[in-house]
Amino acid sequence: MRSCRLNPLSLTFALVVAVGCAGGPEPTVPQDGGSDQAHAGDMAVKAPPAQGSSVTLVQLGMLLFWPANEFAGPVSLTKTKPTANEIAPWVAPVPGTLANFAVQAVGATTSRTYLTIYQSHGGDTLAYSATSAELFVPSGGKSGNDLSHKLSLSRGDCIVTRTDQDWDTVGGLVLTAEFVPAPPGPSSP
C-alpha cells in the first residue's frame, strides 16, 4: 500500500491526495507557501475551494407562531416573549465564517418580513448585537435569503435570529447558513 504525505502548511487538500494515491507519480507541494498548486507529474492540480457545512440557526416546530420582535434559535421557542439571552443559540465550534443564509417555512408571511441575525461573544454574559446579515421574505412568501453578507466568528460566538413581523409558520420553519471553518494557522514545531 502506498503512503501519501502532504506538507501540513499546504492549502492543497483532498484533490492532491486523490491524485497521489491513485497510483500516479507522487505529488510535490511547493515549500514556499506562495502557490496554491501542486504538481503531480506533468499535471498541475488546483486546490479545491474552501467548503463549509450547512448549519441550522433557527428551527421552529409545527403549529408555532413566531411573534414580531422576538428571538429564536436552533431549538423551538419554549417561552412567551423570550429575550435574546433566553434563547438557546447556535454556537460556533471553531473560528470561521457564516454566509449564504436561507429560510424556508411552511406557512406564508402576512406582510414583508425581515429576519436579522444577532451575534454575541460566548461566555457567562451574552451581549447580542444586530449584524449586517438580514433575510427578506416578501408578503405572502415562505422563503428568503441573504447571500451577500458574511459574518466572521470566533470559537464560542453565539447566534440567534429576530423577526420584525408576526409569522404563523404553520408546519414549521428552518433557517440555515453555510459555516466555513477558518483555515488552520501555522503550527509550532
Secondary structure, 3 states (H helix, E strand, C coil): CCCCCCCCCCCCCHHHHHHHHCCCCCCECCCCCCCCEEEECCEEEECCCCCCEEEEEEEECCCCEECCCCEECCCCCCCCCCCHHHCCCEECCCCEEEEEEEEEECCCCCCCEEEEEEEECCCCCCCCEEEEEEEEECCCCCEEEECCCCEEECCCCEEEEEECCCEECCCCEEEEEEEEECCCCCCCC
